[in-house]
Amino acid sequence: MAIEIKPETVNELSQYLDMGMLCFYHKTNGELVYYPDELEFSGYEDDWAEEIGKIEAAPGDYLEFEKMNSHEAFKVMERFINDINHIPTHNKFIDAISRKKPFANFNHLISYYPDLREQWFAYKGQSYIEFVKDQVEAHNNMLESDEDI
């Protein structure tokens, strides 16, 4: 049976993933559970014990959603830059991501372009929403495969 996730929940998932959270969606009741990805040895494990406990108690009841890996995030950045029509600005961004530390270079450079910065956040947000939708589709394909067995 396919899982239907409301658009506002997809949006919420995308935002939490972008912030570096581990995200889980309960298959039957639609509850969204999330906690920071890098909790181990952080000293904040107790703050998230309830959320972690829910997942550990019934992992099969949840779908796990993953954040973009660095390659995927870089591709989003590249696609955004390819849409910059002003050639000198486009070239500055190409140069920035062609050097070491492309994400840091991009973030530093975009801070000098307030209009582009706003466009970037909207573009990145929409890209993350599509990324989550692709994961929903993949989860549904796996659930359908499991039903065929």
GULUMTOR-270461 format. One line per field, with one value per residue (C-alpha): residue number from 1; chain; x, y, z. Coordinates in Angstrom, 2 decimals. Layout:
<pts>
n <- c(NUM|...) $
chain <- c(A|...) $
xx <- c(X|...) $
yy <- c(Y|...) $
zz <- c(Z|...) $
</pts>
This chain:
<pts>
n <- c(1|2|3|4|5|6|7|8|9|10|11|12|13|14|15|16|17|18|19|20|21|22|23|24|25|26|27|28|29|30|31|32|33|34|35|36|37|38|39|40|41|42|43|44|45|46|47|48|49|50|51|52|53|54|55|56|57|58|59|60|61|62|63|64|65|66|67|68|69|70|71|72|73|74|75|76|77|78|79|80|81|82|83|84|85|86|87|88|89|90|91|92|93|94|95|96|97|98|99|100|101|102|103|104|105|106|107|108|109|110|111|112|113|114|115|116|117|118|119|120|121|122|123|124|125|126|127|128|129|130|131|132|133|134|135|136|137|138|139|140|141|142|143|144|145|146|147|148|149) $
chain <- c(A|A|A|A|A|A|A|A|A|A|A|A|A|A|A|A|A|A|A|A|A|A|A|A|A|A|A|A|A|A|A|A|A|A|A|A|A|A|A|A|A|A|A|A|A|A|A|A|A|A|A|A|A|A|A|A|A|A|A|A|A|A|A|A|A|A|A|A|A|A|A|A|A|A|A|A|A|A|A|A|A|A|A|A|A|A|A|A|A|A|A|A|A|A|A|A|A|A|A|A|A|A|A|A|A|A|A|A|A|A|A|A|A|A|A|A|A|A|A|A|A|A|A|A|A|A|A|A|A|A|A|A|A|A|A|A|A|A|A|A|A|A|A|A|A|A|A|A|A) $
xx <- c(0.00|1.43|2.16|0.70|2.56|0.90|2.71|3.21|4.87|7.10|8.07|8.75|10.85|12.89|13.61|14.69|16.89|18.52|19.28|21.10|18.43|17.70|14.03|11.51|7.89|5.48|3.84|0.39|-0.17|1.95|4.00|7.25|10.17|13.53|16.73|20.23|22.37|25.55|24.32|26.88|29.40|27.73|26.49|22.90|21.78|19.43|17.63|16.55|16.06|12.28|12.60|15.43|13.47|10.45|12.57|14.54|11.33|9.67|12.06|9.84|6.98|8.93|10.29|13.71|14.52|18.09|19.67|21.45|25.00|27.68|27.62|23.85|24.11|26.91|24.74|21.96|24.49|25.74|22.22|21.50|24.69|23.84|20.63|22.52|22.13|24.62|27.82|30.38|28.44|27.96|31.71|32.53|30.36|31.84|35.30|34.24|32.98|35.94|38.42|38.95|36.04|33.36|30.48|32.29|33.34|29.79|28.30|30.84|30.30|26.51|26.49|27.52|24.45|21.31|18.85|20.64|20.88|17.08|16.73|19.26|17.32|14.10|15.84|17.58|14.31|12.43|15.27|15.05|11.29|11.82|14.52|12.08|9.35|11.81|12.45|8.70|8.39|11.34|9.82|6.50|8.22|9.92|6.63|4.94|7.83|7.48|3.73|4.48|6.53) $
yy <- c(0.00|3.37|6.04|9.47|12.25|15.67|18.52|20.41|17.32|16.95|20.60|20.04|16.95|18.87|21.66|19.30|17.32|20.52|21.40|18.07|16.12|12.41|12.17|9.37|9.20|6.81|4.67|4.52|7.60|10.09|11.21|12.90|12.15|13.84|14.43|15.73|13.43|14.06|13.36|10.78|12.28|15.70|15.73|16.36|12.75|13.04|15.99|13.74|10.46|10.38|10.73|8.20|5.79|5.88|4.84|2.21|0.69|0.17|0.82|-1.09|1.35|4.28|5.33|6.93|9.98|10.92|14.29|15.02|13.79|16.28|15.19|15.76|19.11|20.17|19.32|21.55|24.36|23.80|23.86|27.11|28.69|27.54|29.58|32.82|34.88|37.65|36.21|37.94|36.87|33.36|33.10|34.27|31.49|28.88|29.94|29.81|26.23|25.09|25.69|23.88|24.18|24.88|25.11|27.63|29.63|29.63|30.71|33.47|34.80|34.65|36.86|39.73|39.21|39.69|39.11|35.98|34.83|34.94|33.11|30.53|29.75|29.34|27.17|25.02|24.63|23.51|21.13|19.57|19.18|17.31|15.23|14.21|13.43|11.14|9.34|8.95|7.41|5.09|4.03|3.33|1.26|-0.79|-1.26|-2.44|-4.84|-6.24|-6.81|-8.82|-11.36) $
zz <- c(0.00|-1.07|1.52|0.82|2.60|2.80|0.99|4.26|5.77|2.70|3.16|6.86|6.10|3.53|6.02|8.79|6.43|5.21|8.85|9.28|11.11|10.80|9.84|10.20|9.09|10.82|8.11|9.66|11.82|9.86|12.86|11.95|14.27|13.88|15.78|14.97|12.88|14.83|18.38|19.43|21.86|21.61|25.17|24.01|23.63|26.63|25.03|22.17|24.10|23.54|19.76|19.53|21.74|19.43|16.46|18.35|19.78|16.40|13.48|11.04|11.63|10.19|6.83|7.13|5.03|4.23|3.62|0.37|0.23|-0.75|-4.41|-4.65|-2.85|-5.19|-8.21|-6.83|-6.46|-10.02|-11.48|-9.64|-10.98|-14.51|-14.27|-13.50|-16.68|-15.91|-17.40|-15.12|-12.01|-13.40|-14.01|-10.46|-9.04|-11.40|-10.25|-6.59|-6.75|-8.89|-6.06|-2.76|-0.31|-2.95|-0.44|1.74|-1.34|-2.68|0.66|1.04|-2.49|-2.40|0.69|-1.63|-3.83|-1.67|-4.53|-5.67|-2.06|-1.72|-5.03|-3.83|-0.66|-2.66|-5.26|-2.64|-0.72|-3.82|-4.73|-1.27|-1.62|-4.90|-3.22|-0.47|-3.03|-4.83|-1.55|-0.96|-4.41|-3.73|-0.39|-2.12|-4.81|-2.09|-0.23|-3.44|-4.11|-0.60|-1.17|-4.33|-2.38) $
</pts>
